[in-house]
C-alpha cells in the first residue's frame, strides 16, 4: 500500500484558488478512478473534481466553504502498489501552477428568497405583454413532509444544492411542485415546507425552528461583490415613467410576422434603444478602475443581463449588442439565459460587461433602485408594466382619457463618474425612442 496526495489541480484561466462547495466522498470511503470527489467554485464557474486513481480516502482538505489553493493538498488516498507516472506528473504540475490572482466576478446579489432584492432576466419565450417575467410561485398541494423516495426524487430536475437541502429536510422532491420550467428551486422548496408546516401558523401556535445556513459558493461571492459595490460606489437612482402602448403594438405586429424567428420580448427593444443612444452618452457605457483612477468609456456595448439561477445571481454578457438587430438580440438573450441557468455558460460569457440591464419581472413594483455591477458605472432596470387611464391629446387637439400601458425605467449610476443631469438626459432620450418606437428601426 502507498499514500497518494492528490493536490488541487490547475483549472486554468488564471485561477489560483477555489472554494469547496460540496464533498461527495468522506474519510474511509473506497473510491474508483474518475469518481466524482468534490465540487469547487472559482470566481468563474463551479467545477467537478474527479479522482485520478482507485483507492481509499484517508484525509480530505477542509470543510464546505473553505478555500483551497491550486497545488495544495486536496485529498490523501491509500492506493495499492505505486502511483502511475502520468498521475504524479499531473499532480506535480498542479503544485507548480503559478496562476495570477483571480478577478472578482461582478454582480450585485439578491437573497434568493427576498423578493425585494431578487433580480431576474426576461423569460426568453414569453406569451403576453409581460413576456420577460417569471410567474409567482404557487404553493404545492398539501402533502405530508418527511416521506422520501430516492428513486422518484432522482427523476426531478433540481440542482445538487436543492437536492442536498431536500434530503437533509426529509422532503421527497417528487412531491414539490416547481413554479416554472419543471425545475425545483430553493423558493419552491420553501413554499412546500411553509405550506405543509402551516406557514408558521400551526393550530398549536408553534413557530418554525431557526435554520442556520452556511454562506458558501456563488452565494458567498454574490455577498462579497454586493458589499463591495455598496461600500465603494456612491449610488444615485433616477426613475422615469414611459408610455409603452405603441411599443407593445409594434412588438405584437413584429411577432405576428416573425416566421421562424424567436419571439420578441420587451428586452431586445429596450437594448436597441440603449445602444442607439450610447454614442451620445458615452459616460453611461464605462468602467471605473478606482485604484488606478481611470475611467474607460467603451465603444462597444457588452451588455450584461442579471439572471437568477438555482445557485444565485449570474450576469451573462451579450457581446457587441450595438451590432445586433432585434431578432439577433432575442436569440442571444434566450441562449445566454438558458446557459446561465443550466450551468453550461462559459467563463468568457459571464465576464467583461460594460453596462448591465436587470429586471424584477412582474414583481418589479413601481420603481427599483438596482445595485451597480462593479466596476461598471450604471445599471438600468425596467419595472413592471401596468395599465392606467391617462389624458391623451387626439388628432383634433382635444384631450381625452385612454387606457395606456405604462412602465417605469430606473437607472442607478456611480456619482463619481456620472452626473445626475447626464443620467436624467439619457433616460429622457430612451423614453422618446420607446414612446415613438418607429425610431428604433430607423438608421
Secondary structure as the mmCIF struct_conf table of DSSP 4:
data_model
#
loop_
_struct_conf.conf_type_id
_struct_conf.id
_struct_conf.beg_label_comp_id
_struct_conf.beg_label_asym_id
_struct_conf.beg_label_seq_id
_struct_conf.end_label_comp_id
_struct_conf.end_label_asym_id
_struct_conf.end_label_seq_id
STRN STRN1 UNK A 2 UNK A 7
HELX_LH_PP_P HELX_LH_PP_P1 UNK A 8 UNK A 9
BEND BEND1 UNK A 12 UNK A 12
TURN_TY1_P TURN_TY1_P1 UNK A 13 UNK A 14
STRN STRN2 UNK A 17 UNK A 23
BEND BEND2 UNK A 24 UNK A 24
TURN_TY1_P TURN_TY1_P2 UNK A 27 UNK A 28
STRN STRN3 UNK A 30 UNK A 31
TURN_TY1_P TURN_TY1_P3 UNK A 33 UNK A 34
STRN STRN4 UNK A 36 UNK A 41
BEND BEND3 UNK A 43 UNK A 44
STRN STRN5 UNK A 46 UNK A 50
BEND BEND4 UNK A 52 UNK A 53
STRN STRN6 UNK A 55 UNK A 60
TURN_TY1_P TURN_TY1_P4 UNK A 64 UNK A 65
STRN STRN7 UNK A 67 UNK A 69
TURN_TY1_P TURN_TY1_P5 UNK A 70 UNK A 71
BEND BEND5 UNK A 72 UNK A 72
STRN STRN8 UNK A 73 UNK A 79
BEND BEND6 UNK A 80 UNK A 81
HELX_LH_PP_P HELX_LH_PP_P2 UNK A 82 UNK A 84
HELX_RH_AL_P HELX_RH_AL_P1 UNK A 85 UNK A 95
TURN_TY1_P TURN_TY1_P6 UNK A 96 UNK A 96
HELX_LH_PP_P HELX_LH_PP_P3 UNK A 99 UNK A 106
TURN_TY1_P TURN_TY1_P7 UNK A 112 UNK A 113
HELX_RH_3T_P HELX_RH_3T_P1 UNK A 115 UNK A 117
STRN STRN9 UNK A 120 UNK A 120
HELX_LH_PP_P HELX_LH_PP_P4 UNK A 121 UNK A 123
BEND BEND7 UNK A 124 UNK A 125
BEND BEND8 UNK A 128 UNK A 128
TURN_TY1_P TURN_TY1_P8 UNK A 129 UNK A 132
HELX_LH_PP_P HELX_LH_PP_P5 UNK A 134 UNK A 137
HELX_LH_PP_P HELX_LH_PP_P6 UNK A 139 UNK A 142
TURN_TY1_P TURN_TY1_P9 UNK A 145 UNK A 146
HELX_RH_AL_P HELX_RH_AL_P2 UNK A 150 UNK A 154
TURN_TY1_P TURN_TY1_P10 UNK A 155 UNK A 155
BEND BEND9 UNK A 156 UNK A 156
STRN STRN10 UNK A 157 UNK A 158
HELX_RH_AL_P HELX_RH_AL_P3 UNK A 160 UNK A 169
TURN_TY1_P TURN_TY1_P11 UNK A 170 UNK A 170
HELX_RH_3T_P HELX_RH_3T_P2 UNK A 173 UNK A 175
HELX_LH_PP_P HELX_LH_PP_P7 UNK A 176 UNK A 178
BEND BEND10 UNK A 179 UNK A 180
TURN_TY1_P TURN_TY1_P12 UNK A 181 UNK A 182
STRN STRN11 UNK A 183 UNK A 184
HELX_RH_AL_P HELX_RH_AL_P4 UNK A 186 UNK A 196
TURN_TY1_P TURN_TY1_P13 UNK A 197 UNK A 197
HELX_RH_3T_P HELX_RH_3T_P3 UNK A 198 UNK A 200
TURN_TY1_P TURN_TY1_P14 UNK A 203 UNK A 204
HELX_LH_PP_P HELX_LH_PP_P8 UNK A 206 UNK A 210
HELX_RH_AL_P HELX_RH_AL_P5 UNK A 217 UNK A 232
STRN STRN12 UNK A 235 UNK A 243
HELX_RH_AL_P HELX_RH_AL_P6 UNK A 245 UNK A 256
TURN_TY1_P TURN_TY1_P15 UNK A 257 UNK A 257
TURN_TY1_P TURN_TY1_P16 UNK A 259 UNK A 260
BEND BEND11 UNK A 261 UNK A 261
HELX_LH_PP_P HELX_LH_PP_P9 UNK A 262 UNK A 264
HELX_RH_AL_P HELX_RH_AL_P7 UNK A 266 UNK A 278
TURN_TY1_P TURN_TY1_P17 UNK A 279 UNK A 280
TURN_TY1_P TURN_TY1_P18 UNK A 282 UNK A 284
BEND BEND12 UNK A 285 UNK A 285
STRN STRN13 UNK A 286 UNK A 289
TURN_TY1_P TURN_TY1_P19 UNK A 290 UNK A 293
STRN STRN14 UNK A 294 UNK A 297
BEND BEND13 UNK A 299 UNK A 300
STRN STRN15 UNK A 303 UNK A 309
TURN_TY1_P TURN_TY1_P20 UNK A 310 UNK A 311
STRN STRN16 UNK A 312 UNK A 318
TURN_TY1_P TURN_TY1_P21 UNK A 319 UNK A 320
HELX_RH_3T_P HELX_RH_3T_P4 UNK A 321 UNK A 323
HELX_RH_AL_P HELX_RH_AL_P8 UNK A 326 UNK A 342
TURN_TY1_P TURN_TY1_P22 UNK A 343 UNK A 343
HELX_RH_3T_P HELX_RH_3T_P5 UNK A 347 UNK A 349
BEND BEND14 UNK A 350 UNK A 351
BEND BEND15 UNK A 354 UNK A 354
STRN STRN17 UNK A 355 UNK A 359
HELX_RH_3T_P HELX_RH_3T_P6 UNK A 361 UNK A 363
BEND BEND16 UNK A 366 UNK A 366
HELX_LH_PP_P HELX_LH_PP_P10 UNK A 370 UNK A 372
TURN_TY1_P TURN_TY1_P23 UNK A 374 UNK A 375
STRN STRN18 UNK A 376 UNK A 376
BEND BEND17 UNK A 377 UNK A 377
STRN STRN19 UNK A 378 UNK A 393
TURN_TY1_P TURN_TY1_P24 UNK A 395 UNK A 396
BEND BEND18 UNK A 397 UNK A 397
STRN STRN20 UNK A 399 UNK A 414
TURN_TY1_P TURN_TY1_P25 UNK A 415 UNK A 417
HELX_RH_AL_P HELX_RH_AL_P9 UNK A 420 UNK A 435
BEND BEND19 UNK A 436 UNK A 436
HELX_RH_3T_P HELX_RH_3T_P7 UNK A 437 UNK A 441
#
